[in-house]
Amino acid sequence: MQETIANLGRGNYASHYREGKPAARRGNTAPPGAVPDGLYPCAPGGPNDHVYIYVQPVNNDMWCDFARAIGRDDLLADPRCKDAPTRWEHRDWLNEIARAWTRARTKHDVMATLGKGGVPCGAVLDSAELLDDPHLNARGQIATVEHATRGRVRMPGSPVRLSASEASTTPAPLLGEHTAEVLAEVLGLSKDEIAALRAKGVVR
């Protein structure tokens, strides 16, 4: 996981090499010039009612698609929006326009509208929404397992799917469930030896 995240952050190394020092913190923002970019609040205003929007700065057509999708064709002729560097200079103003638009809609409505308009965006889903997500369930990504003490539990399965190597999803073992098996297999201990260790409280 660490190696994956280190690779996903590779865009930051461009400024590192260009400026000769560690990349600066930018919060939710992507490379300078991307407006709108980041998390935007949606109706009804709950803690997980947000959508992530990203307008690629080198693709001016995407900015035009965004402006049209939110019904702000007037922005296309506004000199403050003529190109990515200029929009970046006026990012606070533009981001407030975006926030005002998203706050009046649910995150799924925002995602549907912008997605139809060709603007990359995605609803921020909480854990319950992920477990109930139609796409993940249709793909078989959400598995149901029988846990010894909790009963039926729904949880994400393995995202890696190989035709000849199924990655099954099983419940987590109980504390000490495989102690005897491991000690016998790895250390060659007998049942009596394991029982003695348990009696002394060395193992569960």
C-alpha positions in Angstrom: 0.0 0.0 0.0 2.8 2.4 0.8 4.5 1.7 -2.5 1.2 2.3 -4.3 0.6 5.7 -2.6 4.2 6.7 -3.2 3.7 6.1 -6.9 0.3 7.9 -7.0 2.0 11.0 -5.6 4.4 11.1 -8.5 3.0 14.3 -9.8 4.6 16.2 -6.9 8.0 15.2 -8.0 7.7 17.5 -11.0 7.8 20.6 -8.9 10.4 19.0 -6.7 12.8 18.7 -9.6 11.7 22.0 -11.1 12.2 24.1 -8.0 15.0 22.0 -6.4 13.2 21.7 -3.1 10.4 19.5 -1.5 7.0 20.1 -3.1 4.9 22.6 -1.2 1.6 21.6 0.5 -1.5 22.3 -1.5 -4.3 20.8 0.6 -6.9 19.4 -1.7 -5.7 21.3 -4.7 -4.0 19.7 -7.7 -1.3 21.4 -9.8 -1.8 25.2 -9.9 -4.2 26.1 -12.6 -6.9 23.5 -11.9 -10.1 25.4 -11.1 -12.4 24.0 -9.9 -10.5 21.3 -8.1 -11.1 19.5 -4.9 -14.0 18.7 -2.6 -17.2 20.7 -2.8 -20.1 20.6 -0.3 -23.5 19.2 -1.5 -27.0 19.1 -0.2 -28.3 18.3 2.4 -25.1 19.3 4.0 -24.1 16.2 6.0 -20.5 15.4 6.9 -20.2 13.0 3.8 -22.2 15.2 1.4 -19.3 16.2 -0.9 -18.3 15.7 -4.4 -14.8 15.8 -5.9 -14.4 17.9 -9.1 -11.4 18.2 -11.2 -11.1 20.5 -14.3 -7.9 19.8 -16.1 -6.0 23.1 -16.5 -4.4 22.2 -19.9 -7.8 21.4 -21.4 -9.7 24.6 -21.8 -12.6 22.7 -23.4 -13.2 21.0 -20.1 -13.5 24.4 -18.4 -16.1 25.3 -21.0 -17.9 22.0 -20.4 -18.0 22.8 -16.7 -19.4 26.3 -17.1 -22.1 25.1 -19.5 -23.0 22.2 -17.2 -23.7 24.5 -14.3 -25.6 26.9 -16.4 -23.0 29.7 -16.4 -22.3 30.3 -20.0 -21.6 33.9 -19.1 -18.3 32.8 -17.6 -17.1 31.7 -21.0 -16.8 35.4 -22.0 -15.6 36.7 -18.6 -12.0 37.9 -18.9 -11.3 36.4 -15.5 -11.8 33.0 -17.0 -10.0 33.3 -20.3 -7.3 30.7 -19.5 -6.1 28.4 -16.8 -3.5 30.9 -15.3 -6.1 33.6 -15.1 -8.7 31.3 -13.6 -6.1 30.3 -11.0 -5.6 34.0 -10.1 -9.4 34.2 -9.5 -9.8 30.7 -8.0 -11.5 31.9 -4.7 -14.2 33.6 -6.7 -14.6 30.6 -9.1 -14.6 28.1 -6.3 -17.3 30.0 -4.5 -19.4 29.8 -7.7 -18.8 26.1 -7.8 -19.7 25.7 -4.1 -22.9 27.7 -4.5 -23.9 25.4 -7.3 -23.0 22.1 -5.6 -24.6 23.1 -2.3 -28.0 23.3 -4.0 -27.8 19.7 -5.2 -27.0 16.2 -3.8 -23.7 14.7 -4.6 -25.2 12.2 -6.9 -27.1 14.9 -8.8 -23.8 16.8 -9.2 -22.0 13.7 -10.4 -24.7 12.9 -12.9 -24.9 16.4 -14.3 -21.1 17.0 -14.5 -20.5 13.5 -15.7 -22.9 14.0 -18.6 -21.2 17.2 -19.4 -17.8 15.5 -19.6 -16.3 16.9 -16.4 -14.4 14.4 -14.1 -16.2 14.2 -10.7 -17.1 11.7 -8.1 -19.4 11.5 -5.1 -17.7 11.0 -1.7 -19.2 7.8 -0.3 -19.2 6.8 3.3 -18.7 3.2 4.4 -22.5 2.4 4.3 -22.8 3.8 0.8 -19.9 1.8 -0.4 -21.3 -1.4 0.9 -24.6 -0.6 -0.8 -23.1 0.7 -4.0 -24.9 -0.9 -7.0 -21.7 -1.0 -9.2 -19.5 -2.6 -6.5 -22.2 -5.1 -5.7 -22.8 -5.9 -9.4 -19.1 -6.5 -9.8 -19.0 -8.9 -6.9 -16.7 -6.6 -4.9 -18.9 -6.7 -1.8 -18.8 -10.1 -0.1 -20.9 -11.6 2.7 -19.1 -13.8 5.2 -20.3 -15.7 8.3 -18.4 -14.6 11.4 -18.4 -16.8 14.4 -19.6 -14.1 16.8 -21.0 -11.3 14.6 -23.0 -13.4 12.2 -23.4 -12.3 8.6 -21.0 -9.5 7.8 -20.8 -7.6 4.5 -17.3 -6.4 3.6 -15.2 -5.4 0.5 -13.6 -8.4 -1.1 -10.3 -8.6 -2.9 -10.0 -6.2 -5.9 -7.6 -8.5 -7.6 -9.4 -11.0 -9.8 -7.5 -13.7 -11.7 -9.2 -16.3 -13.9 -7.3 -19.2 -12.4 -6.6 -17.9 -8.9 -9.7 -16.9 -7.0 -9.1 -14.7 -4.0 -11.7 -15.8 -1.5 -13.0 -13.5 1.3 -13.1 -15.1 4.7 -13.9 -13.7 8.2 -11.1 -12.7 10.5 -10.1 -15.5 12.9 -11.0 -15.2 16.6 -8.3 -14.5 19.1 -6.3 -17.8 19.5 -8.4 -19.7 16.9 -5.3 -21.0 15.1 -2.8 -21.1 18.0 -2.7 -24.9 18.2 -2.5 -25.3 14.5 0.4 -22.8 14.1 2.4 -24.1 17.1 2.1 -27.6 15.9 2.9 -26.9 12.3 5.7 -24.3 12.8 7.3 -25.4 16.0 6.3 -29.1 16.0 4.7 -28.9 19.5 2.5 -31.7 20.7 -1.0 -31.2 22.0 0.2 -31.7 25.6 2.9 -29.1 25.1 0.4 -26.6 23.7 -2.0 -27.4 26.5 0.8 -26.7 29.1 1.5 -23.3 27.5 -2.2 -22.4 27.6 -2.4 -23.5 31.3 0.5 -21.1 32.1 -1.2 -18.3 30.1 1.6 -18.1 27.6 -0.7 -18.5 24.6 -4.4 -18.3 24.1 
